[in-house]
């Protein structure tokens, strides 16, 4: 990281940020500002970690505007993965593209919590799931998905979905992808043509939320593409630019009867305003249910669009936001008209 930072290496843009102790700012590796002395620099995995350590974003390189965008060196590999989801890409294939497999592996571990090969296997299985549902035979799907045997494909499929491939025609699936935003990448999920998940990737409860969502829908989760992802990205872009106050994306929000009522009331909070948890409880007809309302807010799986960030403490303090209080503050500032964000280009 030291070498990449002082060389302004574009291949590491999006992989880490650097905090400058003498100025209190943090920068992207490609920052054009004058470089500090090496002993005055410390490194972080992303803007959130730097902000939590008291650093503020650099006005020259705008590190808050790179969230989730993959580095240029990785895009050719991601393009191939998107164009040919059923193909198997080996380490040798990666080397022939001029990339180092270990570097690719490290990037995927950091940004997806899995290796590239594990990520690729999930995409191939998701692709296979779709082909079987469209009527293709299990044997044909196995070989078209890069597997060398039907039994190997069946074992992998069963481990991931909990069912044999022949049951895929009646199965359910949640497709997920990452969407970059100015406040960091978000994991987006679509089920049956509706948005069922929109969470910041570094939220601690994300894995639990995925398990709950999979259980309630009885669906398997795979990386993949869906036409709705483009609408979600476009509407988020307009929101962060200060050009959108409400969303038209269709939503699917499985939950208890009480949770659904809490989420419906959240949707009624006007853009640019806030309510306390106590006020929310009163609207629901149970003033004593403040803690239950707060808990249901925290169980909301569609951030920003279902605006749980608009609920604050009775004393006006910003509390209780799964994506981090700093994001809650940024979202409320945006809605007050105090700041707009530039949405990062690219994405996955």
C-alpha positions as a LaTeX table, in Angstrom:
\begin{tabular}{lrrr}
\hline
Residue & $x$ (\AA) & $y$ (\AA) & $z$ (\AA) \\
\hline
Unk1 & 0.00 & 0.00 & 0.00 \\
Unk2 & 2.89 & 2.37 & 0.73 \\
Unk3 & 4.36 & 1.73 & $-2.71$ \\
Unk4 & 0.98 & 2.09 & $-4.44$ \\
Unk5 & 0.09 & 5.29 & $-2.57$ \\
Unk6 & 3.35 & 7.12 & $-3.30$ \\
Unk7 & 3.34 & 5.93 & $-6.93$ \\
Unk8 & $-0.32$ & 7.02 & $-7.35$ \\
Unk9 & $-1.04$ & 3.54 & $-8.67$ \\
Unk10 & $-4.47$ & 3.58 & $-10.34$ \\
Unk11 & $-4.71$ & $-0.20$ & $-10.05$ \\
Unk12 & $-5.24$ & 0.15 & $-6.29$ \\
Unk13 & $-7.98$ & 2.77 & $-6.50$ \\
Unk14 & $-10.94$ & 1.44 & $-4.54$ \\
Unk15 & $-8.85$ & $-1.13$ & $-2.65$ \\
Unk16 & $-7.75$ & 1.12 & 0.25 \\
Unk17 & $-7.59$ & 4.74 & 1.44 \\
Unk18 & $-4.73$ & 6.53 & 3.21 \\
Unk19 & $-5.08$ & 8.81 & 6.24 \\
Unk20 & $-2.62$ & 11.69 & 6.61 \\
Unk21 & $-1.96$ & 12.25 & 10.33 \\
Unk22 & $-0.66$ & 15.81 & 9.95 \\
Unk23 & $-3.71$ & 17.14 & 8.08 \\
Unk24 & $-6.47$ & 14.84 & 9.38 \\
Unk25 & $-7.69$ & 13.98 & 5.87 \\
Unk26 & $-7.88$ & 10.67 & 4.00 \\
Unk27 & $-7.21$ & 10.15 & 0.31 \\
Unk28 & $-7.48$ & 7.68 & $-2.55$ \\
Unk29 & $-4.20$ & 6.12 & $-3.73$ \\
Unk30 & $-4.38$ & 8.26 & $-6.90$ \\
Unk31 & $-4.75$ & 11.58 & $-5.07$ \\
Unk32 & $-3.04$ & 14.45 & $-6.90$ \\
Unk33 & $-2.25$ & 16.43 & $-3.74$ \\
Unk34 & 1.33 & 16.62 & $-2.52$ \\
Unk35 & 2.30 & 13.39 & $-0.79$ \\
Unk36 & 3.19 & 13.52 & 2.93 \\
Unk37 & 6.10 & 11.78 & 4.62 \\
Unk38 & 5.67 & 8.03 & 4.91 \\
Unk39 & 5.69 & 8.09 & 8.73 \\
Unk40 & 2.65 & 10.39 & 8.67 \\
Unk41 & 0.45 & 7.96 & 6.72 \\
Unk42 & $-1.78$ & 5.14 & 7.92 \\
Unk43 & $-3.98$ & 2.91 & 5.78 \\
Unk44 & $-7.62$ & 1.81 & 5.99 \\
Unk45 & $-9.75$ & $-0.66$ & 4.05 \\
Unk46 & $-12.27$ & 2.03 & 3.13 \\
Unk47 & $-13.80$ & 5.45 & 3.87 \\
Unk48 & $-15.92$ & 4.18 & 6.77 \\
Unk49 & $-12.89$ & 2.99 & 8.73 \\
Unk50 & $-11.06$ & 6.26 & 8.06 \\
Unk51 & $-14.07$ & 8.32 & 9.19 \\
Unk52 & $-14.36$ & 6.28 & 12.39 \\
Unk53 & $-10.72$ & 7.15 & 13.11 \\
Unk54 & $-11.49$ & 10.87 & 12.89 \\
Unk55 & $-10.30$ & 11.61 & 9.35 \\
Unk56 & $-12.27$ & 13.75 & 6.89 \\
Unk57 & $-12.40$ & 13.17 & 3.11 \\
Unk58 & $-9.92$ & 14.95 & 0.84 \\
Unk59 & $-11.41$ & 17.68 & $-1.37$ \\
Unk60 & $-8.91$ & 16.96 & $-4.15$ \\
Unk61 & $-9.50$ & 13.22 & $-4.79$ \\
Unk62 & $-12.98$ & 12.91 & $-3.15$ \\
Unk63 & $-12.56$ & 9.42 & $-1.66$ \\
Unk64 & $-16.26$ & 9.22 & $-0.71$ \\
Unk65 & $-17.14$ & 9.06 & $-4.40$ \\
Unk66 & $-15.40$ & 5.74 & $-5.12$ \\
Unk67 & $-17.51$ & 3.40 & $-2.98$ \\
Unk68 & $-17.99$ & 0.02 & $-4.57$ \\
Unk69 & $-16.47$ & 0.83 & $-7.95$ \\
Unk70 & $-13.98$ & $-1.89$ & $-8.93$ \\
Unk71 & $-10.47$ & $-0.81$ & $-9.99$ \\
Unk72 & $-9.75$ & $-0.52$ & $-13.70$ \\
Unk73 & $-7.35$ & $-3.46$ & $-13.71$ \\
Unk74 & $-10.17$ & $-5.80$ & $-12.58$ \\
Unk75 & $-12.89$ & $-4.65$ & $-14.98$ \\
Unk76 & $-11.88$ & $-6.88$ & $-17.95$ \\
Unk77 & $-12.29$ & $-9.96$ & $-15.74$ \\
Unk78 & $-15.65$ & $-8.74$ & $-14.41$ \\
Unk79 & $-16.80$ & $-8.03$ & $-17.97$ \\
Unk80 & $-16.06$ & $-11.62$ & $-18.99$ \\
Unk81 & $-17.86$ & $-12.90$ & $-15.89$ \\
Unk82 & $-20.92$ & $-10.81$ & $-16.81$ \\
Unk83 & $-20.92$ & $-11.75$ & $-20.50$ \\
Unk84 & $-20.39$ & $-15.47$ & $-19.96$ \\
Unk85 & $-21.71$ & $-16.44$ & $-16.51$ \\
Unk86 & $-21.73$ & $-20.13$ & $-17.40$ \\
Unk87 & $-18.05$ & $-20.29$ & $-18.37$ \\
Unk88 & $-15.38$ & $-21.52$ & $-15.99$ \\
Unk89 & $-12.46$ & $-19.11$ & $-15.61$ \\
Unk90 & $-9.28$ & $-20.77$ & $-14.34$ \\
Unk91 & $-6.21$ & $-19.21$ & $-12.74$ \\
Unk92 & $-4.40$ & $-19.81$ & $-16.01$ \\
Unk93 & $-7.10$ & $-17.85$ & $-17.87$ \\
Unk94 & $-6.58$ & $-15.01$ & $-15.38$ \\
Unk95 & $-2.81$ & $-15.06$ & $-15.97$ \\
Unk96 & $-3.35$ & $-14.93$ & $-19.73$ \\
Unk97 & $-5.34$ & $-11.70$ & $-19.16$ \\
Unk98 & $-2.22$ & $-10.22$ & $-17.56$ \\
Unk99 & $-3.59$ & $-10.48$ & $-14.00$ \\
Unk100 & $-2.14$ & $-12.18$ & $-10.95$ \\
Unk101 & $-4.59$ & $-14.76$ & $-9.47$ \\
Unk102 & $-3.45$ & $-14.03$ & $-5.89$ \\
Unk103 & $-4.19$ & $-10.33$ & $-6.34$ \\
Unk104 & $-7.64$ & $-11.11$ & $-7.74$ \\
Unk105 & $-8.25$ & $-13.50$ & $-4.84$ \\
Unk106 & $-7.30$ & $-10.86$ & $-2.26$ \\
Unk107 & $-9.59$ & $-8.25$ & $-3.84$ \\
Unk108 & $-12.58$ & $-10.61$ & $-3.82$ \\
Unk109 & $-11.89$ & $-11.68$ & $-0.24$ \\
Unk110 & $-11.85$ & $-8.04$ & 0.84 \\
Unk111 & $-14.91$ & $-6.90$ & $-1.11$ \\
Unk112 & $-17.05$ & $-10.06$ & $-1.26$ \\
Unk113 & $-15.75$ & $-12.07$ & 1.72 \\
Unk114 & $-14.97$ & $-14.96$ & $-0.63$ \\
Unk115 & $-12.36$ & $-15.88$ & $-3.23$ \\
Unk116 & $-12.89$ & $-15.21$ & $-6.93$ \\
Unk117 & $-13.33$ & $-18.92$ & $-7.58$ \\
Unk118 & $-16.02$ & $-19.19$ & $-4.88$ \\
Unk119 & $-17.74$ & $-16.10$ & $-6.29$ \\
Unk120 & $-17.56$ & $-17.55$ & $-9.79$ \\
Unk121 & $-19.03$ & $-20.88$ & $-8.63$ \\
Unk122 & $-22.04$ & $-19.08$ & $-7.13$ \\
Unk123 & $-22.61$ & $-17.16$ & $-10.35$ \\
Unk124 & $-22.37$ & $-20.37$ & $-12.40$ \\
Unk125 & $-24.86$ & $-22.09$ & $-10.09$ \\
Unk126 & $-27.23$ & $-19.15$ & $-10.30$ \\
Unk127 & $-26.94$ & $-19.26$ & $-14.07$ \\
Unk128 & $-27.61$ & $-23.00$ & $-13.98$ \\
Unk129 & $-30.62$ & $-22.49$ & $-11.71$ \\
Unk130 & $-32.14$ & $-20.15$ & $-14.29$ \\
Unk131 & $-31.44$ & $-22.49$ & $-17.23$ \\
Unk132 & $-33.08$ & $-25.46$ & $-15.52$ \\
Unk133 & $-36.12$ & $-23.34$ & $-14.63$ \\
Unk134 & $-36.39$ & $-22.40$ & $-18.30$ \\
Unk135 & $-36.61$ & $-26.06$ & $-19.28$ \\
Unk136 & $-33.05$ & $-27.18$ & $-20.03$ \\
Unk137 & $-32.08$ & $-30.68$ & $-18.91$ \\
Unk138 & $-29.88$ & $-31.17$ & $-15.86$ \\
Unk139 & $-27.24$ & $-32.91$ & $-17.99$ \\
Unk140 & $-27.14$ & $-30.11$ & $-20.56$ \\
Unk141 & $-27.01$ & $-27.46$ & $-17.85$ \\
Unk142 & $-24.16$ & $-29.21$ & $-16.02$ \\
Unk143 & $-21.86$ & $-29.22$ & $-19.05$ \\
Unk144 & $-22.94$ & $-25.74$ & $-20.21$ \\
Unk145 & $-22.05$ & $-24.41$ & $-16.76$ \\
Unk146 & $-18.45$ & $-25.60$ & $-16.90$ \\
Unk147 & $-18.79$ & $-28.77$ & $-14.82$ \\
Unk148 & $-16.95$ & $-31.90$ & $-15.94$ \\
Unk149 & $-19.59$ & $-34.32$ & $-14.65$ \\
Unk150 & $-23.30$ & $-34.34$ & $-13.84$ \\
Unk151 & $-22.60$ & $-35.75$ & $-10.37$ \\
Unk152 & $-20.17$ & $-32.92$ & $-9.55$ \\
Unk153 & $-22.72$ & $-30.35$ & $-10.67$ \\
Unk154 & $-25.49$ & $-32.07$ & $-8.67$ \\
Unk155 & $-23.36$ & $-32.11$ & $-5.50$ \\
Unk156 & $-22.43$ & $-28.41$ & $-5.82$ \\
Unk157 & $-26.01$ & $-27.45$ & $-6.60$ \\
Unk158 & $-27.42$ & $-29.39$ & $-3.64$ \\
Unk159 & $-24.86$ & $-27.95$ & $-1.20$ \\
Unk160 & $-25.78$ & $-24.39$ & $-2.18$ \\
Unk161 & $-29.56$ & $-24.68$ & $-2.57$ \\
Unk162 & $-30.48$ & $-27.57$ & $-0.29$ \\
Unk163 & $-32.26$ & $-29.34$ & $-3.16$ \\
Unk164 & $-31.26$ & $-31.54$ & $-6.12$ \\
Unk165 & $-31.07$ & $-29.89$ & $-9.58$ \\
Unk166 & $-34.23$ & $-31.66$ & $-10.76$ \\
Unk167 & $-36.21$ & $-29.61$ & $-8.19$ \\
Unk168 & $-34.97$ & $-26.27$ & $-9.54$ \\
Unk169 & $-37.96$ & $-25.81$ & $-11.85$ \\
Unk170 & $-40.18$ & $-25.30$ & $-8.82$ \\
Unk171 & $-37.51$ & $-23.54$ & $-6.77$ \\
Unk172 & $-37.18$ & $-19.89$ & $-5.78$ \\
Unk173 & $-34.20$ & $-17.60$ & $-6.16$ \\
Unk174 & $-33.00$ & $-14.22$ & $-4.87$ \\
Unk175 & $-30.50$ & $-12.52$ & $-7.16$ \\
Unk176 & $-28.03$ & $-10.17$ & $-5.51$ \\
Unk177 & $-25.45$ & $-7.69$ & $-6.76$ \\
Unk178 & $-23.40$ & $-4.78$ & $-5.41$ \\
Unk179 & $-24.42$ & $-1.22$ & $-6.23$ \\
Unk180 & $-21.86$ & 1.55 & $-5.60$ \\
Unk181 & $-23.08$ & 4.67 & $-3.78$ \\
Unk182 & $-21.31$ & 7.76 & $-2.42$ \\
Unk183 & $-21.67$ & 6.31 & 1.11 \\
Unk184 & $-20.22$ & 2.93 & 0.25 \\
Unk185 & $-21.36$ & $-0.13$ & $-1.71$ \\
Unk186 & $-24.79$ & $-1.62$ & $-1.02$ \\
Unk187 & $-25.94$ & $-5.19$ & $-1.51$ \\
Unk188 & $-29.11$ & $-5.26$ & $-3.61$ \\
Unk189 & $-31.46$ & $-8.24$ & $-3.78$ \\
Unk190 & $-34.38$ & $-8.98$ & $-6.12$ \\
Unk191 & $-37.02$ & $-11.64$ & $-5.57$ \\
Unk192 & $-39.83$ & $-12.32$ & $-8.04$ \\
Unk193 & $-39.29$ & $-8.99$ & $-9.81$ \\
Unk194 & $-39.30$ & $-6.91$ & $-6.61$ \\
Unk195 & $-36.60$ & $-5.35$ & $-4.45$ \\
Unk196 & $-36.24$ & $-7.32$ & $-1.22$ \\
Unk197 & $-32.83$ & $-6.14$ & $-0.02$ \\
Unk198 & $-30.83$ & $-2.91$ & $-0.01$ \\
Unk199 & $-28.19$ & $-2.84$ & 2.70 \\
Unk200 & $-24.74$ & $-1.31$ & 3.13 \\
Unk201 & $-22.15$ & $-4.03$ & 2.60 \\
Unk202 & $-20.36$ & $-3.39$ & 5.90 \\
Unk203 & $-23.46$ & $-3.65$ & 8.08 \\
Unk204 & $-22.78$ & $-6.15$ & 10.87 \\
Unk205 & $-26.25$ & $-7.71$ & 10.64 \\
Unk206 & $-26.08$ & $-8.27$ & 6.87 \\
Unk207 & $-25.38$ & $-12.01$ & 7.06 \\
Unk208 & $-28.22$ & $-12.47$ & 9.56 \\
Unk209 & $-30.57$ & $-10.47$ & 7.34 \\
Unk210 & $-29.69$ & $-12.68$ & 4.37 \\
Unk211 & $-30.42$ & $-15.81$ & 6.40 \\
Unk212 & $-33.79$ & $-14.41$ & 7.55 \\
Unk213 & $-34.70$ & $-13.33$ & 4.02 \\
Unk214 & $-33.79$ & $-16.72$ & 2.57 \\
Unk215 & $-35.79$ & $-18.49$ & 5.27 \\
Unk216 & $-38.92$ & $-16.37$ & 4.85 \\
Unk217 & $-38.94$ & $-16.61$ & 1.07 \\
Unk218 & $-37.67$ & $-20.22$ & 1.02 \\
Unk219 & $-35.37$ & $-19.03$ & $-1.73$ \\
Unk220 & $-31.72$ & $-19.62$ & $-2.58$ \\
Unk221 & $-29.43$ & $-16.59$ & $-2.91$ \\
Unk222 & $-27.12$ & $-16.21$ & $-5.91$ \\
Unk223 & $-25.08$ & $-13.37$ & $-7.43$ \\
Unk224 & $-26.56$ & $-12.38$ & $-10.77$ \\
Unk225 & $-28.25$ & $-9.73$ & $-12.87$ \\
Unk226 & $-31.87$ & $-8.58$ & $-13.04$ \\
Unk227 & $-33.40$ & $-5.67$ & $-15.00$ \\
Unk228 & $-34.59$ & $-4.14$ & $-11.72$ \\
Unk229 & $-31.00$ & $-3.51$ & $-10.62$ \\
Unk230 & $-30.65$ & $-0.79$ & $-13.26$ \\
Unk231 & $-33.78$ & 0.98 & $-11.99$ \\
Unk232 & $-32.53$ & 0.79 & $-8.40$ \\
Unk233 & $-29.15$ & 2.26 & $-9.38$ \\
Unk234 & $-30.77$ & 5.03 & $-11.43$ \\
Unk235 & $-33.17$ & 6.05 & $-8.66$ \\
Unk236 & $-30.40$ & 5.98 & $-6.05$ \\
Unk237 & $-28.26$ & 8.13 & $-8.32$ \\
Unk238 & $-31.08$ & 10.68 & $-8.60$ \\
Unk239 & $-31.64$ & 10.58 & $-4.84$ \\
Unk240 & $-28.00$ & 11.22 & $-3.97$ \\
Unk241 & $-27.91$ & 14.05 & $-6.54$ \\
Unk242 & $-30.82$ & 15.69 & $-4.70$ \\
Unk243 & $-33.14$ & 15.15 & $-7.65$ \\
Unk244 & $-35.45$ & 12.46 & $-6.22$ \\
Unk245 & $-37.60$ & 12.50 & $-3.08$ \\
Unk246 & $-39.54$ & 9.26 & $-3.49$ \\
Unk247 & $-38.87$ & 5.91 & $-5.12$ \\
Unk248 & $-40.95$ & 3.88 & $-7.57$ \\
Unk249 & $-39.07$ & 0.57 & $-7.25$ \\
Unk250 & $-41.52$ & $-2.26$ & $-6.40$ \\
Unk251 & $-40.78$ & $-3.70$ & $-2.94$ \\
Unk252 & $-41.14$ & $-7.09$ & $-1.30$ \\
Unk253 & $-40.87$ & $-6.96$ & 2.50 \\
Unk254 & $-41.64$ & $-10.26$ & 4.23 \\
Unk255 & $-42.00$ & $-9.92$ & 7.98 \\
Unk256 & $-44.36$ & $-10.14$ & 10.94 \\
Unk257 & $-47.59$ & $-8.16$ & 10.96 \\
Unk258 & $-46.09$ & $-5.66$ & 13.42 \\
Unk259 & $-42.89$ & $-5.22$ & 11.40 \\
Unk260 & $-44.87$ & $-4.52$ & 8.24 \\
Unk261 & $-46.93$ & $-1.84$ & 10.03 \\
Unk262 & $-43.74$ & $-0.18$ & 11.32 \\
Unk263 & $-42.21$ & $-0.18$ & 7.82 \\
Unk264 & $-45.42$ & 1.26 & 6.33 \\
Unk265 & $-45.33$ & 4.11 & 8.85 \\
Unk266 & $-41.67$ & 4.72 & 7.99 \\
Unk267 & $-42.68$ & 5.21 & 4.36 \\
Unk268 & $-45.07$ & 7.98 & 5.44 \\
Unk269 & $-42.33$ & 10.17 & 6.97 \\
Unk270 & $-41.93$ & 13.09 & 4.52 \\
Unk271 & $-38.60$ & 13.67 & 2.81 \\
Unk272 & $-36.44$ & 16.09 & 4.77 \\
Unk273 & $-38.23$ & 15.55 & 8.11 \\
Unk274 & $-37.67$ & 13.34 & 11.14 \\
Unk275 & $-39.74$ & 11.67 & 13.84 \\
Unk276 & $-38.85$ & 10.12 & 17.16 \\
Unk277 & $-39.37$ & 6.46 & 17.99 \\
Unk278 & $-42.02$ & 7.59 & 20.47 \\
Unk279 & $-43.92$ & 9.49 & 17.77 \\
Unk280 & $-43.81$ & 6.41 & 15.56 \\
Unk281 & $-45.21$ & 4.29 & 18.39 \\
Unk282 & $-48.08$ & 6.76 & 18.93 \\
Unk283 & $-48.97$ & 6.69 & 15.22 \\
Unk284 & $-49.14$ & 2.91 & 15.49 \\
Unk285 & $-51.60$ & 3.28 & 18.39 \\
Unk286 & $-49.27$ & 1.92 & 21.10 \\
Unk287 & $-47.23$ & 4.70 & 22.78 \\
Unk288 & $-45.50$ & 2.16 & 25.05 \\
Unk289 & $-44.09$ & 0.16 & 22.16 \\
Unk290 & $-41.05$ & 2.40 & 21.66 \\
Unk291 & $-38.50$ & $-0.41$ & 21.99 \\
Unk292 & $-40.49$ & $-2.71$ & 19.73 \\
Unk293 & $-40.69$ & 0.05 & 17.11 \\
Unk294 & $-36.93$ & 0.64 & 17.36 \\
Unk295 & $-36.28$ & $-3.09$ & 16.97 \\
Unk296 & $-38.54$ & $-3.32$ & 13.90 \\
Unk297 & $-36.75$ & $-0.28$ & 12.44 \\
Unk298 & $-33.46$ & $-2.11$ & 12.83 \\
Unk299 & $-34.90$ & $-5.16$ & 11.07 \\
Unk300 & $-35.74$ & $-3.12$ & 7.96 \\
Unk301 & $-33.86$ & $-4.71$ & 5.06 \\
Unk302 & $-34.39$ & $-1.94$ & 2.48 \\
Unk303 & $-32.31$ & 1.04 & 3.61 \\
Unk304 & $-32.79$ & 4.55 & 2.18 \\
Unk305 & $-35.95$ & 3.61 & 0.25 \\
Unk306 & $-37.74$ & 2.59 & 3.46 \\
Unk307 & $-36.34$ & 5.61 & 5.34 \\
Unk308 & $-35.50$ & 4.33 & 8.82 \\
Unk309 & $-32.76$ & 6.98 & 8.82 \\
Unk310 & $-35.51$ & 9.59 & 9.42 \\
Unk311 & $-36.24$ & 8.26 & 12.92 \\
Unk312 & $-34.21$ & 9.86 & 15.73 \\
Unk313 & $-34.10$ & 9.87 & 19.52 \\
Unk314 & $-36.61$ & 11.85 & 21.61 \\
Unk315 & $-33.78$ & 14.27 & 22.51 \\
Unk316 & $-32.97$ & 14.87 & 18.85 \\
Unk317 & $-29.82$ & 12.75 & 18.85 \\
Unk318 & $-29.00$ & 10.47 & 15.92 \\
Unk319 & $-29.15$ & 6.93 & 17.28 \\
Unk320 & $-29.85$ & 3.42 & 16.12 \\
Unk321 & $-28.87$ & 3.10 & 12.47 \\
Unk322 & $-27.56$ & $-0.22$ & 11.15 \\
Unk323 & $-25.47$ & 1.45 & 8.45 \\
Unk324 & $-23.72$ & 3.67 & 11.00 \\
Unk325 & $-24.68$ & 7.01 & 12.56 \\
Unk326 & $-22.30$ & 8.84 & 10.21 \\
Unk327 & $-24.38$ & 7.61 & 7.26 \\
Unk328 & $-27.60$ & 8.59 & 9.00 \\
Unk329 & $-26.21$ & 12.09 & 9.46 \\
Unk330 & $-25.14$ & 12.25 & 5.80 \\
Unk331 & $-28.57$ & 11.12 & 4.53 \\
Unk332 & $-30.41$ & 13.65 & 6.68 \\
Unk333 & $-28.03$ & 16.42 & 5.59 \\
Unk334 & $-28.73$ & 15.48 & 1.97 \\
Unk335 & $-32.48$ & 15.69 & 2.54 \\
Unk336 & $-32.12$ & 19.08 & 4.23 \\
Unk337 & $-30.45$ & 20.33 & 1.08 \\
Unk338 & $-27.11$ & 20.84 & 2.78 \\
Unk339 & $-25.18$ & 18.48 & 0.56 \\
Unk340 & $-25.47$ & 16.43 & $-2.60$ \\
Unk341 & $-23.23$ & 13.55 & $-3.61$ \\
Unk342 & $-21.68$ & 12.53 & $-6.89$ \\
Unk343 & $-22.62$ & 8.95 & $-7.67$ \\
Unk344 & $-19.54$ & 6.85 & $-8.57$ \\
Unk345 & $-19.31$ & 5.70 & $-12.18$ \\
Unk346 & $-19.08$ & 2.05 & $-13.10$ \\
Unk347 & $-20.01$ & $-0.55$ & $-10.51$ \\
Unk348 & $-20.74$ & $-4.26$ & $-10.75$ \\
\hline
\end{tabular}
